[in-house]
């Protein structure tokens, strides 16, 4: 199950939770039926604990929230996007290992 450190974001809360966040936000666009999405979830939980003070990790279910994924052109999931100061800073599509995700995050926090 998802960590308490991971925020579940909807189309209606995206502006407040992600774009107006005081720290960078890594958004995981996922769906219940997506195997690779489920495969990376435990690593995201661990990373939420590791980066908790520097980065917020959030999840957007693309089946329940269609406006935000459409706005950012999400075509494949999982898609990870980092937002800084209300702007999209970087994105990666597809499953990654925990080490690859940590490297992706570190590049954005550098």
C-alpha positions in Angstrom: 0.0 0.0 0.0 1.2 3.5 -0.7 3.2 5.4 1.9 1.6 8.2 4.0 4.4 10.3 2.6 3.0 10.0 -0.9 0.2 12.5 -1.7 -2.7 11.4 -3.9 -3.5 14.3 -6.3 -6.6 14.8 -8.4 -7.4 17.1 -11.4 -8.9 19.5 -8.9 -6.1 19.5 -6.3 -3.2 19.5 -8.9 -2.8 23.3 -8.9 -2.5 23.5 -5.1 -0.7 20.3 -4.4 1.8 20.4 -7.2 2.1 23.7 -9.0 2.0 25.8 -5.8 4.2 23.5 -3.7 7.0 25.1 -1.9 9.3 22.2 -2.8 9.8 20.2 -6.0 7.2 17.6 -6.6 7.7 14.2 -8.4 4.4 13.2 -9.9 3.8 9.5 -10.8 1.0 9.2 -13.4 -0.3 5.6 -13.0 -3.3 3.3 -13.2 -4.6 0.4 -11.2 -4.3 -2.0 -14.2 -0.7 -1.0 -15.0 1.8 -3.7 -14.1 4.9 -1.5 -14.4 3.1 1.2 -12.3 2.6 -1.4 -9.5 6.2 -2.6 -9.9 7.7 0.9 -9.2 5.3 1.7 -6.3 7.4 0.1 -3.5 10.5 2.0 -4.7 8.6 5.3 -4.8 7.4 4.6 -1.2 11.1 4.2 -0.1 12.2 7.3 -2.0 9.4 9.3 -0.4 11.1 8.5 3.0 14.5 9.3 1.7 13.7 12.6 0.0 10.8 13.7 2.2 12.4 17.0 3.3 13.6 18.0 -0.2 10.9 16.6 -2.5 7.2 15.7 -2.4 6.1 12.6 -4.2 2.6 12.6 -5.6 0.5 10.1 -7.6 -2.2 10.9 -10.2 -4.5 8.0 -11.2 -5.0 8.6 -15.0 -8.3 6.7 -15.1 -9.9 8.8 -12.4 -8.3 12.1 -13.4 -8.2 12.8 -17.2 -7.7 16.6 -17.4 -4.1 16.8 -16.0 -2.7 13.8 -17.9 -4.2 15.3 -21.1 -2.8 18.7 -20.4 0.7 17.3 -20.0 0.4 14.9 -23.0 0.7 11.7 -21.0 0.6 8.9 -23.5 2.2 6.0 -21.6 2.4 5.1 -18.0 4.1 5.1 -15.6 5.2 8.6 -16.4 7.2 10.4 -13.8 7.3 14.2 -14.0 9.2 16.7 -11.8 7.7 20.1 -11.2 9.7 22.9 -9.7 8.2 26.4 -9.0 5.0 25.6 -10.8 6.8 24.4 -14.0 7.5 21.0 -15.5 11.2 20.5 -15.1 11.7 16.9 -16.4 9.9 13.8 -17.3 10.6 10.1 -17.8 8.2 7.4 -19.3 8.4 3.8 -18.3 9.3 1.7 -15.3 12.7 2.4 -13.7 14.7 0.8 -10.9 14.9 2.5 -7.5 18.5 3.5 -8.4 17.4 5.0 -11.7 14.6 7.0 -10.0 17.0 8.3 -7.4 19.4 9.4 -10.1 16.5 11.1 -11.9 15.5 12.9 -8.7 19.1 13.9 -7.8 19.6 15.4 -11.3 16.5 17.6 -10.7 17.5 18.6 -7.1 21.1 19.5 -8.1 
